[in-house]
Amino acid sequence: MSDSELNTTEQVASIWKLGGLKIPDLGKRVWQGVTERDLLGLSSQLAYNFIGALFPLLLFMLALFGLFASRGSELHGRLLYYLAQVLPPAAYDIVTKTIEEVTKNTGTGKITLGILLALFSASAGINSMISGLNQIYE
């Protein structure tokens, strides 16, 4: 009888049989697969690459924000109002100073550098994901 001919209760019960494996045997096989394919190393490599891609993305986003949210614009005012509602006063002062500096000193060089670095680091993250998935699939 194929699995499609089983009712729901029988299908759920067959899942928990684990193909005749006992729980300790399943645990050993999982651990063996993790160590043989260096799963922990691959996951740390992937996390490192994507965390490293965040900072160039933030540089690009802040430079882009400075281009569109010049002082006195409605977007600038609404953002500062929202930040005043959710941030403590000390954090609000720091963030406000940073936003003011970014909007004053925005240029196309920062945007270009930010997008190039963001694309480069994001492609490194995607490449590590591809190589990790290929290694796991083998």
A tleap script that builds the chain and sets N, CA, C and O, in Angstrom:
source leaprc.protein.ff14SB
mol = sequence {
  NMET SER ASP SER GLU LEU ASN THR THR GLU
  GLN VAL ALA SER ILE TRP LYS LEU GLY GLY
  LEU LYS ILE PRO ASP LEU GLY LYS ARG VAL
  TRP GLN GLY VAL THR GLU ARG ASP LEU LEU
  GLY LEU SER SER GLN LEU ALA TYR ASN PHE
  ILE GLY ALA LEU PHE PRO LEU LEU LEU PHE
  MET LEU ALA LEU PHE GLY LEU PHE ALA SER
  ARG GLY SER GLU LEU HIE GLY ARG LEU LEU
  TYR TYR LEU ALA GLN VAL LEU PRO PRO ALA
  ALA TYR ASP ILE VAL THR LYS THR ILE GLU
  GLU VAL THR LYS ASN THR GLY THR GLY LYS
  ILE THR LEU GLY ILE LEU LEU ALA LEU PHE
  SER ALA SER ALA GLY ILE ASN SER MET ILE
  SER GLY LEU ASN GLN ILE TYR CGLU
}
set mol.1.N position { 0.843 -1.164 0.000 }
set mol.1.CA position { 0.000 0.000 0.000 }
set mol.1.C position { 0.896 1.238 0.000 }
set mol.1.O position { 1.775 1.360 0.853 }
set mol.2.N position { 0.687 2.154 -0.941 }
set mol.2.CA position { 1.514 3.361 -1.001 }
set mol.2.C position { 1.070 4.358 0.064 }
set mol.2.O position { -0.027 4.250 0.612 }
set mol.3.N position { 1.931 5.323 0.348 }
set mol.3.CA position { 1.633 6.310 1.385 }
set mol.3.C position { 0.391 7.124 1.065 }
set mol.3.O position { -0.312 7.558 1.977 }
set mol.4.N position { 0.109 7.338 -0.210 }
set mol.4.CA position { -1.042 8.152 -0.573 }
set mol.4.C position { -2.356 7.454 -0.250 }
set mol.4.O position { -3.387 8.112 -0.117 }
set mol.5.N position { -2.333 6.137 -0.125 }
set mol.5.CA position { -3.551 5.401 0.191 }
set mol.5.C position { -3.796 5.307 1.691 }
set mol.5.O position { -4.856 4.836 2.102 }
set mol.6.N position { -2.855 5.736 2.521 }
set mol.6.CA position { -3.030 5.708 3.965 }
set mol.6.C position { -3.880 6.887 4.404 }
set mol.6.O position { -3.829 7.963 3.807 }
set mol.7.N position { -4.668 6.671 5.464 }
set mol.7.CA position { -5.402 7.815 6.002 }
set mol.7.C position { -4.449 8.680 6.822 }
set mol.7.O position { -3.288 8.321 7.018 }
set mol.8.N position { -4.942 9.808 7.295 }
set mol.8.CA position { -4.080 10.784 7.962 }
set mol.8.C position { -3.437 10.214 9.213 }
set mol.8.O position { -2.251 10.443 9.451 }
set mol.9.N position { -4.186 9.483 10.012 }
set mol.9.CA position { -3.645 8.922 11.250 }
set mol.9.C position { -2.528 7.932 10.952 }
set mol.9.O position { -1.510 7.922 11.643 }
set mol.10.N position { -2.709 7.101 9.932 }
set mol.10.CA position { -1.677 6.133 9.573 }
set mol.10.C position { -0.438 6.829 9.010 }
set mol.10.O position { 0.684 6.384 9.252 }
set mol.11.N position { -0.635 7.928 8.256 }
set mol.11.CA position { 0.514 8.655 7.719 }
set mol.11.C position { 1.333 9.282 8.837 }
set mol.11.O position { 2.562 9.236 8.802 }
set mol.12.N position { 0.662 9.872 9.836 }
set mol.12.CA position { 1.374 10.480 10.954 }
set mol.12.C position { 2.100 9.410 11.750 }
set mol.12.O position { 3.235 9.622 12.177 }
set mol.13.N position { 1.468 8.270 11.956 }
set mol.13.CA position { 2.109 7.188 12.698 }
set mol.13.C position { 3.333 6.666 11.945 }
set mol.13.O position { 4.331 6.305 12.569 }
set mol.14.N position { 3.270 6.622 10.606 }
set mol.14.CA position { 4.410 6.112 9.850 }
set mol.14.C position { 5.588 7.087 9.870 }
set mol.14.O position { 6.734 6.668 9.707 }
set mol.15.N position { 5.324 8.370 10.068 }
set mol.15.CA position { 6.414 9.343 10.156 }
set mol.15.C position { 7.261 9.062 11.382 }
set mol.15.O position { 8.488 9.138 11.316 }
set mol.16.N position { 6.630 8.739 12.492 }
set mol.16.CA position { 7.338 8.568 13.754 }
set mol.16.C position { 8.041 7.224 13.873 }
set mol.16.O position { 8.728 6.979 14.865 }
set mol.17.N position { 7.887 6.352 12.890 }
set mol.17.CA position { 8.617 5.079 12.927 }
set mol.17.C position { 10.082 5.269 12.552 }
set mol.17.O position { 10.906 4.402 12.842 }
set mol.18.N position { 10.414 6.369 11.924 }
set mol.18.CA position { 11.787 6.738 11.573 }
set mol.18.C position { 12.489 5.685 10.723 }
set mol.18.O position { 13.704 5.514 10.819 }
set mol.19.N position { 11.751 5.002 9.919 }
set mol.19.CA position { 12.345 4.002 9.048 }
set mol.19.C position { 12.973 2.849 9.799 }
set mol.19.O position { 13.901 2.219 9.294 }
set mol.20.N position { 12.488 2.559 10.991 }
set mol.20.CA position { 13.027 1.482 11.801 }
set mol.20.C position { 14.215 1.879 12.651 }
set mol.20.O position { 14.755 1.035 13.367 }
set mol.21.N position { 14.644 3.135 12.600 }
set mol.21.CA position { 15.770 3.597 13.415 }
set mol.21.C position { 15.320 3.868 14.843 }
set mol.21.O position { 14.193 4.296 15.090 }
set mol.22.N position { 16.212 3.614 15.757 }
set mol.22.CA position { 15.970 3.997 17.142 }
set mol.22.C position { 16.498 5.422 17.327 }
set mol.22.O position { 17.339 5.879 16.553 }
set mol.23.N position { 16.012 6.112 18.338 }
set mol.23.CA position { 16.384 7.508 18.576 }
set mol.23.C position { 17.903 7.681 18.722 }
set mol.23.O position { 18.450 8.599 18.111 }
set mol.24.N position { 18.613 6.847 19.499 }
set mol.24.CA position { 20.076 7.024 19.584 }
set mol.24.C position { 20.778 6.836 18.233 }
set mol.24.O position { 21.737 7.542 17.923 }
set mol.25.N position { 20.294 5.882 17.436 }
set mol.25.CA position { 20.889 5.683 16.109 }
set mol.25.C position { 20.654 6.899 15.210 }
set mol.25.O position { 21.540 7.312 14.461 }
set mol.26.N position { 19.454 7.461 15.298 }
set mol.26.CA position { 19.156 8.658 14.520 }
set mol.26.C position { 20.056 9.812 14.952 }
set mol.26.O position { 20.585 10.536 14.109 }
set mol.27.N position { 20.230 9.985 16.256 }
set mol.27.CA position { 21.108 11.038 16.770 }
set mol.27.C position { 22.539 10.863 16.293 }
set mol.27.O position { 23.196 11.838 15.928 }
set mol.28.N position { 23.034 9.610 16.291 }
set mol.28.CA position { 24.395 9.346 15.811 }
set mol.28.C position { 24.541 9.691 14.332 }
set mol.28.O position { 25.548 10.262 13.914 }
set mol.29.N position { 23.524 9.338 13.543 }
set mol.29.CA position { 23.587 9.621 12.111 }
set mol.29.C position { 23.546 11.125 11.830 }
set mol.29.O position { 24.243 11.627 10.948 }
set mol.30.N position { 22.712 11.830 12.602 }
set mol.30.CA position { 22.639 13.282 12.426 }
set mol.30.C position { 23.970 13.919 12.795 }
set mol.30.O position { 24.480 14.757 12.051 }
set mol.31.N position { 24.544 13.531 13.940 }
set mol.31.CA position { 25.823 14.107 14.367 }
set mol.31.C position { 26.935 13.775 13.377 }
set mol.31.O position { 27.796 14.610 13.100 }
set mol.32.N position { 26.913 12.555 12.845 }
set mol.32.CA position { 27.911 12.157 11.855 }
set mol.32.C position { 27.783 13.024 10.597 }
set mol.32.O position { 28.789 13.452 10.031 }
set mol.33.N position { 26.546 13.280 10.161 }
set mol.33.CA position { 26.342 14.142 8.995 }
set mol.33.C position { 26.789 15.572 9.249 }
set mol.33.O position { 27.350 16.222 8.367 }
set mol.34.N position { 26.537 16.060 10.468 }
set mol.34.CA position { 26.944 17.425 10.823 }
set mol.34.C position { 28.460 17.548 10.804 }
set mol.34.O position { 28.995 18.527 10.283 }
set mol.35.N position { 29.157 16.571 11.365 }
set mol.35.CA position { 30.618 16.659 11.437 }
set mol.35.C position { 31.283 16.373 10.092 }
set mol.35.O position { 32.275 17.016 9.750 }
set mol.36.N position { 30.758 15.426 9.329 }
set mol.36.CA position { 31.364 15.096 8.033 }
set mol.36.C position { 31.256 16.247 7.041 }
set mol.36.O position { 32.180 16.488 6.266 }
set mol.37.N position { 30.150 16.946 7.062 }
set mol.37.CA position { 29.921 18.019 6.094 }
set mol.37.C position { 30.247 19.402 6.655 }
set mol.37.O position { 29.989 20.413 6.001 }
set mol.38.N position { 30.812 19.451 7.864 }
set mol.38.CA position { 31.232 20.705 8.501 }
set mol.38.C position { 30.095 21.725 8.522 }
set mol.38.O position { 30.256 22.870 8.099 }
set mol.39.N position { 28.951 21.284 9.023 }
set mol.39.CA position { 27.765 22.127 9.049 }
set mol.39.C position { 27.939 23.350 9.937 }
set mol.39.O position { 27.459 24.431 9.597 }
set mol.40.N position { 28.612 23.200 11.059 }
set mol.40.CA position { 28.815 24.336 11.956 }
set mol.40.C position { 29.738 25.378 11.326 }
set mol.40.O position { 29.518 26.578 11.487 }
set mol.41.N position { 30.758 24.933 10.620 }
set mol.41.CA position { 31.650 25.855 9.928 }
set mol.41.C position { 30.944 26.597 8.802 }
set mol.41.O position { 31.153 27.793 8.602 }
set mol.42.N position { 30.103 25.870 8.070 }
set mol.42.CA position { 29.360 26.506 6.984 }
set mol.42.C position { 28.377 27.540 7.515 }
set mol.42.O position { 28.210 28.607 6.923 }
set mol.43.N position { 27.732 27.227 8.622 }
set mol.43.CA position { 26.761 28.172 9.177 }
set mol.43.C position { 27.454 29.418 9.713 }
set mol.43.O position { 26.930 30.523 9.571 }
set mol.44.N position { 28.620 29.256 10.326 }
set mol.44.CA position { 29.335 30.438 10.813 }
set mol.44.C position { 29.862 31.277 9.647 }
set mol.44.O position { 29.875 32.505 9.727 }
set mol.45.N position { 30.289 30.637 8.583 }
set mol.45.CA position { 30.749 31.363 7.397 }
set mol.45.C position { 29.602 32.171 6.792 }
set mol.45.O position { 29.787 33.325 6.406 }
set mol.46.N position { 28.441 31.572 6.713 }
set mol.46.CA position { 27.280 32.250 6.156 }
set mol.46.C position { 26.860 33.432 7.020 }
set mol.46.O position { 26.561 34.508 6.502 }
set mol.47.N position { 26.837 33.234 8.335 }
set mol.47.CA position { 26.468 34.325 9.247 }
set mol.47.C position { 27.478 35.464 9.160 }
set mol.47.O position { 27.087 36.631 9.134 }
set mol.48.N position { 28.751 35.150 9.116 }
set mol.48.CA position { 29.801 36.175 9.033 }
set mol.48.C position { 29.653 37.008 7.761 }
set mol.48.O position { 29.752 38.234 7.801 }
set mol.49.N position { 29.416 36.345 6.646 }
set mol.49.CA position { 29.307 37.072 5.380 }
set mol.49.C position { 28.080 37.974 5.344 }
set mol.49.O position { 28.149 39.091 4.831 }
set mol.50.N position { 26.959 37.502 5.881 }
set mol.50.CA position { 25.763 38.334 5.833 }
set mol.50.C position { 25.794 39.453 6.868 }
set mol.50.O position { 25.257 40.532 6.619 }
set mol.51.N position { 26.409 39.216 8.019 }
set mol.51.CA position { 26.579 40.309 8.983 }
set mol.51.C position { 27.523 41.357 8.394 }
set mol.51.O position { 27.300 42.557 8.553 }
set mol.52.N position { 28.567 40.906 7.721 }
set mol.52.CA position { 29.489 41.835 7.079 }
set mol.52.C position { 28.847 42.624 5.954 }
set mol.52.O position { 29.317 43.711 5.620 }
set mol.53.N position { 27.784 42.100 5.363 }
set mol.53.CA position { 27.094 42.809 4.286 }
set mol.53.C position { 26.162 43.889 4.819 }
set mol.53.O position { 25.734 44.760 4.061 }
set mol.54.N position { 25.844 43.848 6.099 }
set mol.54.CA position { 24.926 44.843 6.656 }
set mol.54.C position { 25.533 46.245 6.698 }
set mol.54.O position { 24.838 47.222 6.419 }
set mol.55.N position { 26.794 46.357 7.035 }
set mol.55.CA position { 27.399 47.674 7.214 }
set mol.55.C position { 27.510 48.461 5.913 }
set mol.55.O position { 27.184 49.648 5.914 }
set mol.56.N position { 27.950 47.871 4.804 }
set mol.56.CA position { 27.913 48.635 3.549 }
set mol.56.C position { 26.481 48.988 3.129 }
set mol.56.O position { 26.246 50.040 2.536 }
set mol.57.N position { 25.534 48.108 3.438 }
set mol.57.CA position { 24.141 48.413 3.126 }
set mol.57.C position { 23.662 49.614 3.935 }
set mol.57.O position { 22.955 50.475 3.412 }
set mol.58.N position { 24.046 49.670 5.211 }
set mol.58.CA position { 23.675 50.822 6.032 }
set mol.58.C position { 24.320 52.104 5.514 }
set mol.58.O position { 23.684 53.158 5.515 }
set mol.59.N position { 25.567 52.028 5.073 }
set mol.59.CA position { 26.231 53.192 4.493 }
set mol.59.C position { 25.461 53.686 3.274 }
set mol.59.O position { 25.229 54.886 3.125 }
set mol.60.N position { 25.072 52.774 2.418 }
set mol.60.CA position { 24.309 53.136 1.226 }
set mol.60.C position { 22.959 53.736 1.595 }
set mol.60.O position { 22.558 54.759 1.041 }
set mol.61.N position { 22.255 53.099 2.535 }
set mol.61.CA position { 20.922 53.578 2.916 }
set mol.61.C position { 20.990 54.960 3.567 }
set mol.61.O position { 20.150 55.814 3.286 }
set mol.62.N position { 21.975 55.190 4.428 }
set mol.62.CA position { 22.105 56.505 5.058 }
set mol.62.C position { 22.463 57.585 4.036 }
set mol.62.O position { 21.954 58.703 4.111 }
set mol.63.N position { 23.326 57.258 3.093 }
set mol.63.CA position { 23.671 58.235 2.060 }
set mol.63.C position { 22.463 58.534 1.180 }
set mol.63.O position { 22.240 59.681 0.793 }
set mol.64.N position { 21.695 57.514 0.868 }
set mol.64.CA position { 20.486 57.702 0.073 }
set mol.64.C position { 19.452 58.509 0.846 }
set mol.64.O position { 18.765 59.361 0.283 }
set mol.65.N position { 19.348 58.232 2.140 }
set mol.65.CA position { 18.436 58.997 2.990 }
set mol.65.C position { 18.837 60.467 3.010 }
set mol.65.O position { 17.983 61.349 2.923 }
set mol.66.N position { 20.117 60.725 3.122 }
set mol.66.CA position { 20.592 62.103 3.127 }
set mol.66.C position { 20.303 62.826 1.825 }
set mol.66.O position { 20.117 64.043 1.817 }
set mol.67.N position { 20.265 62.090 0.729 }
set mol.67.CA position { 19.979 62.696 -0.562 }
set mol.67.C position { 18.513 63.110 -0.661 }
set mol.67.O position { 18.202 64.170 -1.204 }
set mol.68.N position { 17.612 62.277 -0.140 }
set mol.68.CA position { 16.179 62.537 -0.269 }
set mol.68.C position { 15.583 63.310 0.897 }
set mol.68.O position { 14.564 63.981 0.733 }
set mol.69.N position { 16.195 63.228 2.065 }
set mol.69.CA position { 15.621 63.872 3.248 }
set mol.69.C position { 16.474 65.057 3.663 }
set mol.69.O position { 17.096 65.048 4.725 }
set mol.70.N position { 16.498 66.057 2.830 }
set mol.70.CA position { 17.270 67.245 3.184 }
set mol.70.C position { 16.607 67.951 4.358 }
set mol.70.O position { 15.436 67.721 4.661 }
set mol.71.N position { 17.372 68.808 5.008 }
set mol.71.CA position { 16.839 69.516 6.179 }
set mol.71.C position { 15.593 70.289 5.787 }
set mol.71.O position { 15.540 70.934 4.740 }
set mol.72.N position { 14.596 70.209 6.651 }
set mol.72.CA position { 13.364 70.942 6.417 }
set mol.72.C position { 12.350 70.188 5.585 }
set mol.72.O position { 11.228 70.669 5.421 }
set mol.73.N position { 12.692 69.035 5.055 }
set mol.73.CA position { 11.712 68.292 4.268 }
set mol.73.C position { 10.740 67.572 5.195 }
set mol.73.O position { 11.015 67.369 6.377 }
set mol.74.N position { 9.616 67.197 4.637 }
set mol.74.CA position { 8.584 66.518 5.428 }
set mol.74.C position { 9.071 65.154 5.915 }
set mol.74.O position { 8.789 64.766 7.049 }
set mol.75.N position { 9.794 64.432 5.076 }
set mol.75.CA position { 10.325 63.124 5.464 }
set mol.75.C position { 11.281 63.254 6.641 }
set mol.75.O position { 11.237 62.452 7.574 }
set mol.76.N position { 12.132 64.248 6.598 }
set mol.76.CA position { 13.086 64.490 7.684 }
set mol.76.C position { 12.346 64.779 8.992 }
set mol.76.O position { 12.690 64.224 10.036 }
set mol.77.N position { 11.343 65.635 8.936 }
set mol.77.CA position { 10.569 65.982 10.131 }
set mol.77.C position { 9.802 64.801 10.698 }
set mol.77.O position { 9.767 64.603 11.912 }
set mol.78.N position { 9.186 64.016 9.822 }
set mol.78.CA position { 8.426 62.852 10.309 }
set mol.78.C position { 9.341 61.811 10.928 }
set mol.78.O position { 8.991 61.194 11.934 }
set mol.79.N position { 10.512 61.611 10.334 }
set mol.79.CA position { 11.452 60.648 10.897 }
set mol.79.C position { 11.912 61.084 12.283 }
set mol.79.O position { 11.947 60.275 13.210 }
set mol.80.N position { 12.263 62.350 12.427 }
set mol.80.CA position { 12.700 62.844 13.735 }
set mol.80.C position { 11.573 62.771 14.763 }
set mol.80.O position { 11.820 62.464 15.929 }
set mol.81.N position { 10.345 63.048 14.345 }
set mol.81.CA position { 9.204 62.945 15.259 }
set mol.81.C position { 9.021 61.498 15.722 }
set mol.81.O position { 8.811 61.242 16.908 }
set mol.82.N position { 9.101 60.562 14.788 }
set mol.82.CA position { 8.944 59.150 15.139 }
set mol.82.C position { 10.064 58.694 16.070 }
set mol.82.O position { 9.810 57.989 17.047 }
set mol.83.N position { 11.279 59.084 15.778 }
set mol.83.CA position { 12.404 58.689 16.625 }
set mol.83.C position { 12.276 59.268 18.030 }
set mol.83.O position { 12.647 58.616 19.005 }
set mol.84.N position { 11.752 60.491 18.139 }
set mol.84.CA position { 11.555 61.098 19.462 }
set mol.84.C position { 10.540 60.308 20.279 }
set mol.84.O position { 10.619 60.280 21.507 }
set mol.85.N position { 9.592 59.668 19.608 }
set mol.85.CA position { 8.574 58.885 20.308 }
set mol.85.C position { 9.124 57.567 20.846 }
set mol.85.O position { 8.710 57.117 21.914 }
set mol.86.N position { 10.052 56.945 20.121 }
set mol.86.CA position { 10.474 55.586 20.476 }
set mol.86.C position { 11.840 55.494 21.153 }
set mol.86.O position { 12.144 54.479 21.780 }
set mol.87.N position { 12.664 56.525 21.041 }
set mol.87.CA position { 14.015 56.453 21.609 }
set mol.87.C position { 14.106 57.210 22.927 }
set mol.87.O position { 13.399 58.196 23.137 }
set mol.88.N position { 14.979 56.745 23.811 }
set mol.88.CA position { 15.270 57.538 25.014 }
set mol.88.C position { 15.970 58.844 24.611 }
set mol.88.O position { 16.566 58.918 23.537 }
set mol.89.N position { 15.900 59.865 25.461 }
set mol.89.CA position { 16.467 61.174 25.085 }
set mol.89.C position { 17.952 61.136 24.710 }
set mol.89.O position { 18.353 61.797 23.752 }
set mol.90.N position { 18.767 60.385 25.435 }
set mol.90.CA position { 20.200 60.332 25.115 }
set mol.90.C position { 20.433 59.696 23.744 }
set mol.90.O position { 21.248 60.187 22.963 }
set mol.91.N position { 19.726 58.613 23.453 }
set mol.91.CA position { 19.866 57.954 22.157 }
set mol.91.C position { 19.319 58.842 21.040 }
set mol.91.O position { 19.869 58.878 19.939 }
set mol.92.N position { 18.236 59.556 21.333 }
set mol.92.CA position { 17.650 60.454 20.336 }
set mol.92.C position { 18.641 61.548 19.939 }
set mol.92.O position { 18.746 61.894 18.762 }
set mol.93.N position { 19.365 62.093 20.915 }
set mol.93.CA position { 20.354 63.134 20.620 }
set mol.93.C position { 21.461 62.608 19.706 }
set mol.93.O position { 21.866 63.282 18.759 }
set mol.94.N position { 21.943 61.410 19.996 }
set mol.94.CA position { 23.014 60.815 19.181 }
set mol.94.C position { 22.528 60.553 17.758 }
set mol.94.O position { 23.212 60.877 16.787 }
set mol.95.N position { 21.335 59.960 17.648 }
set mol.95.CA position { 20.795 59.636 16.326 }
set mol.95.C position { 20.504 60.911 15.538 }
set mol.95.O position { 20.752 60.970 14.334 }
set mol.96.N position { 19.984 61.922 16.212 }
set mol.96.CA position { 19.687 63.189 15.536 }
set mol.96.C position { 20.958 63.833 14.992 }
set mol.96.O position { 20.973 64.324 13.863 }
set mol.97.N position { 22.024 63.832 15.791 }
set mol.97.CA position { 23.295 64.402 15.323 }
set mol.97.C position { 23.822 63.638 14.108 }
set mol.97.O position { 24.320 64.233 13.152 }
set mol.98.N position { 23.703 62.318 14.164 }
set mol.98.CA position { 24.173 61.496 13.038 }
set mol.98.C position { 23.364 61.786 11.781 }
set mol.98.O position { 23.923 61.917 10.692 }
set mol.99.N position { 22.049 61.884 11.934 }
set mol.99.CA position { 21.193 62.168 10.776 }
set mol.99.C position { 21.508 63.548 10.200 }
set mol.99.O position { 21.547 63.722 8.982 }
set mol.100.N position { 21.730 64.516 11.067 }
set mol.100.CA position { 22.068 65.870 10.599 }
set mol.100.C position { 23.388 65.861 9.830 }
set mol.100.O position { 23.495 66.508 8.788 }
set mol.101.N position { 24.389 65.142 10.324 }
set mol.101.CA position { 25.680 65.068 9.632 }
set mol.101.C position { 25.550 64.389 8.280 }
set mol.101.O position { 26.150 64.819 7.295 }
set mol.102.N position { 24.756 63.322 8.242 }
set mol.102.CA position { 24.599 62.587 6.988 }
set mol.102.C position { 23.863 63.436 5.963 }
set mol.102.O position { 24.238 63.453 4.790 }
set mol.103.N position { 22.817 64.141 6.393 }
set mol.103.CA position { 22.075 64.950 5.424 }
set mol.103.C position { 22.885 66.149 4.943 }
set mol.103.O position { 22.689 66.610 3.819 }
set mol.104.N position { 23.794 66.662 5.775 }
set mol.104.CA position { 24.641 67.784 5.353 }
set mol.104.C position { 25.725 67.332 4.377 }
set mol.104.O position { 26.011 68.033 3.407 }
set mol.105.N position { 26.317 66.193 4.618 }
set mol.105.CA position { 27.500 65.758 3.865 }
set mol.105.C position { 27.205 64.653 2.862 }
set mol.105.O position { 28.061 63.809 2.596 }
set mol.106.N position { 26.014 64.655 2.313 }
set mol.106.CA position { 25.674 63.603 1.366 }
set mol.106.C position { 26.231 63.941 -0.010 }
set mol.106.O position { 26.121 65.067 -0.495 }
set mol.107.N position { 26.823 62.940 -0.611 }
set mol.107.CA position { 27.339 63.110 -1.965 }
set mol.107.C position { 27.177 61.814 -2.734 }
set mol.107.O position { 26.874 60.768 -2.161 }
set mol.108.N position { 27.380 61.896 -4.019 }
set mol.108.CA position { 27.231 60.693 -4.831 }
set mol.108.C position { 28.358 59.703 -4.584 }
set mol.108.O position { 28.210 58.514 -4.865 }
set mol.109.N position { 29.483 60.178 -4.062 }
set mol.109.CA position { 30.598 59.271 -3.768 }
set mol.109.C position { 30.242 58.267 -2.692 }
set mol.109.O position { 30.584 57.090 -2.799 }
set mol.110.N position { 29.554 58.728 -1.645 }
set mol.110.CA position { 29.138 57.807 -0.579 }
set mol.110.C position { 28.123 56.797 -1.090 }
set mol.110.O position { 28.172 55.619 -0.734 }
set mol.111.N position { 27.209 57.260 -1.920 }
set mol.111.CA position { 26.197 56.351 -2.461 }
set mol.111.C position { 26.856 55.308 -3.350 }
set mol.111.O position { 26.546 54.120 -3.256 }
set mol.112.N position { 27.760 55.749 -4.208 }
set mol.112.CA position { 28.447 54.816 -5.106 }
set mol.112.C position { 29.291 53.817 -4.327 }
set mol.112.O position { 29.244 52.616 -4.591 }
set mol.113.N position { 30.058 54.312 -3.373 }
set mol.113.CA position { 30.879 53.422 -2.556 }
set mol.113.C position { 30.001 52.451 -1.771 }
set mol.113.O position { 30.312 51.263 -1.681 }
set mol.114.N position { 28.915 52.952 -1.208 }
set mol.114.CA position { 28.023 52.097 -0.431 }
set mol.114.C position { 27.402 50.996 -1.261 }
set mol.114.O position { 27.351 49.845 -0.828 }
set mol.115.N position { 26.925 51.335 -2.458 }
set mol.115.CA position { 26.284 50.317 -3.293 }
set mol.115.C position { 27.302 49.304 -3.797 }
set mol.115.O position { 26.997 48.115 -3.880 }
set mol.116.N position { 28.514 49.758 -4.138 }
set mol.116.CA position { 29.539 48.812 -4.599 }
set mol.116.C position { 29.957 47.857 -3.482 }
set mol.116.O position { 30.062 46.649 -3.698 }
set mol.117.N position { 30.193 48.400 -2.290 }
set mol.117.CA position { 30.568 47.536 -1.166 }
set mol.117.C position { 29.429 46.606 -0.771 }
set mol.117.O position { 29.661 45.445 -0.434 }
set mol.118.N position { 28.193 47.117 -0.812 }
set mol.118.CA position { 27.044 46.282 -0.457 }
set mol.118.C position { 26.880 45.136 -1.450 }
set mol.118.O position { 26.630 43.999 -1.050 }
set mol.119.N position { 27.018 45.425 -2.730 }
set mol.119.CA position { 26.899 44.368 -3.737 }
set mol.119.C position { 28.025 43.349 -3.619 }
set mol.119.O position { 27.793 42.146 -3.739 }
set mol.120.N position { 29.238 43.824 -3.384 }
set mol.120.CA position { 30.374 42.913 -3.245 }
set mol.120.C position { 30.194 41.994 -2.040 }
set mol.120.O position { 30.374 40.781 -2.152 }
set mol.121.N position { 29.840 42.563 -0.895 }
set mol.121.CA position { 29.711 41.733 0.308 }
set mol.121.C position { 28.468 40.850 0.250 }
set mol.121.O position { 28.484 39.732 0.765 }
set mol.122.N position { 27.394 41.335 -0.370 }
set mol.122.CA position { 26.211 40.486 -0.516 }
set mol.122.C position { 26.493 39.323 -1.462 }
set mol.122.O position { 26.002 38.215 -1.245 }
set mol.123.N position { 27.283 39.566 -2.511 }
set mol.123.CA position { 27.619 38.466 -3.420 }
set mol.123.C position { 28.498 37.434 -2.726 }
set mol.123.O position { 28.403 36.243 -3.023 }
set mol.124.N position { 29.356 37.877 -1.801 }
set mol.124.CA position { 30.148 36.916 -1.022 }
set mol.124.C position { 29.235 36.071 -0.148 }
set mol.124.O position { 29.457 34.870 0.002 }
set mol.125.N position { 28.214 36.686 0.427 }
set mol.125.CA position { 27.252 35.930 1.233 }
set mol.125.C position { 26.475 34.930 0.398 }
set mol.125.O position { 26.267 33.794 0.823 }
set mol.126.N position { 26.047 35.340 -0.778 }
set mol.126.CA position { 25.306 34.434 -1.660 }
set mol.126.C position { 26.206 33.299 -2.131 }
set mol.126.O position { 25.764 32.151 -2.198 }
set mol.127.N position { 27.460 33.600 -2.458 }
set mol.127.CA position { 28.394 32.545 -2.870 }
set mol.127.C position { 28.629 31.537 -1.754 }
set mol.127.O position { 28.716 30.337 -2.014 }
set mol.128.N position { 28.734 32.012 -0.510 }
set mol.128.CA position { 28.917 31.066 0.594 }
set mol.128.C position { 27.660 30.236 0.802 }
set mol.128.O position { 27.747 29.070 1.186 }
set mol.129.N position { 26.487 30.824 0.553 }
set mol.129.CA position { 25.254 30.050 0.662 }
set mol.129.C position { 25.197 28.976 -0.421 }
set mol.129.O position { 24.815 27.838 -0.150 }
set mol.130.N position { 25.570 29.330 -1.627 }
set mol.130.CA position { 25.556 28.366 -2.727 }
set mol.130.C position { 26.536 27.230 -2.460 }
set mol.130.O position { 26.187 26.061 -2.626 }
set mol.131.N position { 27.755 27.560 -2.049 }
set mol.131.CA position { 28.738 26.500 -1.797 }
set mol.131.C position { 28.326 25.643 -0.606 }
set mol.131.O position { 28.553 24.434 -0.609 }
set mol.132.N position { 27.726 26.250 0.404 }
set mol.132.CA position { 27.255 25.474 1.551 }
set mol.132.C position { 26.135 24.523 1.181 }
set mol.132.O position { 26.134 23.366 1.601 }
set mol.133.N position { 25.176 25.004 0.394 }
set mol.133.CA position { 24.077 24.134 -0.030 }
set mol.133.C position { 24.575 23.024 -0.947 }
set mol.133.O position { 24.089 21.895 -0.875 }
set mol.134.N position { 25.538 23.335 -1.807 }
set mol.134.CA position { 26.111 22.296 -2.662 }
set mol.134.C position { 26.835 21.240 -1.841 }
set mol.134.O position { 26.727 20.048 -2.126 }
set mol.135.N position { 27.569 21.671 -0.829 }
set mol.135.CA position { 28.302 20.718 0.001 }
set mol.135.C position { 27.344 19.846 0.806 }
set mol.135.O position { 27.591 18.652 0.977 }
set mol.136.N position { 26.271 20.420 1.293 }
set mol.136.CA position { 25.304 19.644 2.068 }
set mol.136.C position { 24.557 18.667 1.174 }
set mol.136.O position { 24.257 17.549 1.594 }
set mol.137.N position { 24.252 19.075 -0.056 }
set mol.137.CA position { 23.482 18.225 -0.958 }
set mol.137.C position { 24.259 16.998 -1.403 }
set mol.137.O position { 23.659 15.955 -1.664 }
set mol.138.N position { 25.586 17.098 -1.496 }
set mol.138.CA position { 26.403 15.979 -1.997 }
set mol.138.C position { 26.259 14.747 -1.169 }
set mol.138.O position { 26.883 13.728 -1.465 }
savepdb mol mol.pdb
quit
